[in-house]
Amino acid sequence: MFMNKLRKQTKYFLWVVVFGFVMWIAFDLGANLVLKKRGKPWQKGIIAKVDGREIPYRVFEARYQKVLQDTLKKIGDRQLSYDEERKIKEDVWKNMLGSIRYMDLLKKRKLKFNDDVYLSLMQSIPPQELLQDTTFRDSTGRFDYRKYRQAMGDPRNAAFFVNYEYRLRNEIIPREINVIDIYFALDMTDAELKKFMALDMERRKCKYFLIKPFDVPDSLISYSEDEIKDYYNLHRDEFKIPRRYKLLVVRFPIRPSATDTIDAKEKLNDVLFSLSQGDTFELLAKDMSDDPSAKNGGDIGWIRDSGKYAFLYSIMKKAPLDTVIGPFKNGGSFYIAMKVDERGDSMHVKIIRSDIKVQDQTVYDLRDAATNFAEEAKNSDFREVAKENNYSIIETGYFKENAAFARGVGLLRGRVKELIKNSKKGEVVGPINVGGAFVVFKVDDIKDSYIPPYDSVKTIVEKQLKWQKKLKKAEELVKKAREIVKVNPDTVAYWDSAKVVVKPARATVGDPRPFTLTGLVDYNIGKNVKFKSVAFALNKKELSGVYTDERIGAFFIYLEDIIENKNIYPFVMNMKKSNLFNSLFEEDLMTEIAGTTGVKDYREYFLAN
């Protein structure tokens, strides 16, 4: 029985968990006692610090080896590529950060999942190993939850499900956390939830009067030189120039080497040899081809001299039937092909494709070259060392510390940005793996942040002052318009008169379709929070006061109708739950859990890729 095997595996897993926990403690104590005098975290075996908490490399390595072994079991008898290994390491890294941040998040928000929640989740989320077991499938091939819950209630399976609860609490939920999980943890009664959901499902039919700042002509505002100076003095911090960096960068792109290209071609030469020994094209395609057609024995169907396989058509045009042609190169791959049939301007073809892949040795060689250059450049002149080795130097020019991109480095995110911010002038940093390359850079210059003098930013200050003046003028004009509309907001003539009163400023009278609390209003308003807050605070047939918002301008709203949905059925609540909680929690939660703020990343000292 499948469950018998799982019980045995669970027994060993629990011992592994206990052993791993003991070893982690032992490692931490040993590292602190033996290596506490060393200055660098990575010298103490620390791969990262998360909000000041040290994460030993052994913890990361243990998780990585577990996922690696599971992956190798699934894919069978073949080696993982460099890209596949790198993706596994990156996934393990993100999951590890997510687990830590998840527990911190629960403490911060005082959210706690009780045992009933975990029981509910266990009943509705079976473990993958059981989902794949045919014992738990019904006659139609679907997973049978009745059998699954019977297995949960069997005392003989207790150890297995204790282990699964452990995985659910510490691995699965932190990795797959979503807003529904947070809903389970919220202290909200059914009545409160229903009221909340009713508000989201309720739609508001409004009419609004809006003047945007850029629809106020310059002729309606005025300001003096002294006002510009006063605005500058009151808002000096808004004009601050952030710290800027200038780097010298040497890149070692991770791309296939000449050896990798030869290996890809040799793979097909081996295929040709196997064909000469009597192996079939179809069998070799299934075993050796990198093309999606491998599962079909390399059969790509009928092709013509246009489309995806136009290059193949021109090569195979004069080939006899059942003759294998190749290897020949196209793009980043080598091919051998066989014409199966031909009629008119079409031919039926089978192929075996060998992709030119970056092999592990190529990555290690590049890493070594980048490391050797970095070490030499730290003890000598960066430019001279690059010149001696025929490496090109890319100068970034000055970029701000909050910039999203730097020439030669690429996107500035997470640990890359932290490395730059924590570097000193003249320091050589790297190699770091970023943007498909190992990068080594020297901090050529740093310019500290400063507030520029008035004269140098006068134009910018004036633009901001003008915008504020126009916003204020828009507010004054909208107040005049409201005085007219309030006489009878249901009469179109009053709205038209209000538009005339505010001329030469241009007003927009909007009459959007009914919108929800979380939905779009229209293309003028979008999902503006202030606008919708006002709209949903009004009673039916009520006219709001005048409000201003930096992004949309000055406005007032008339609530024409409230379209309620009094019958909120359970299935509708479940459907709407996800959207509602996404809008409330998604950005905040995902930023906190997956974000790299507060993470000091030392992986480059441990990992080749």
Buried (B, 14 or more C-beta within 10 A) or exposed (E): EBBEEBBEBBEEBBEEBEEBEEBBEEBBEEBEEEBEEEEEBBEBBBBBBBEEEBBBBBBBBBBBEBBBEEBEEEEEEEEBBBEEBBEBBEBBBBBBBBBBBBEBBBEEBEBEBEEEBBEEBBEEBBBEEBEEBEEBBEEEEEBBEEBBEEBBEEEEBEBBBEBBBBEBBBBBBBBEBBBEBBBBBEEEEEEEBEEBBBBBBBBBBBBBBBBBBEBBEEEBBEBEEEEBBBBBEEEBEEBEBEBBBBBBBBBBEBEBBEEBBEBBBEBBBEBBEBBEEEBEBBEBBBEBBBBEBBEBBBBBEEBEBEEEBEEBBEBBEEBEEEEBBBBBBEEEBBBBBBBBEBEEEBBBBBBBBBBBBBBBEBBEBBBBBBBBBBEBBBEEEBBEBBEEEEBEBBEBEBBBBEBEEBEBBBEBEBBBBBBBEEBEEEEBBBBBBBBEBBBBBBBBEBBEEEEBEBEEBBEEBBEBBBBBBBBBBBBBBBBEBBEBBEEEBEEEEBBEBBBEBBEEBEBBBBEBEBBBBBBBBEEBBEEBEBBBEBBBEBEEEEBBEBBBBEEBBBBBBBBBEBEEBEEBEEEEBEEBBBBBBBBBBBEEBEEBBEEBEBBBBBBBEBBBB
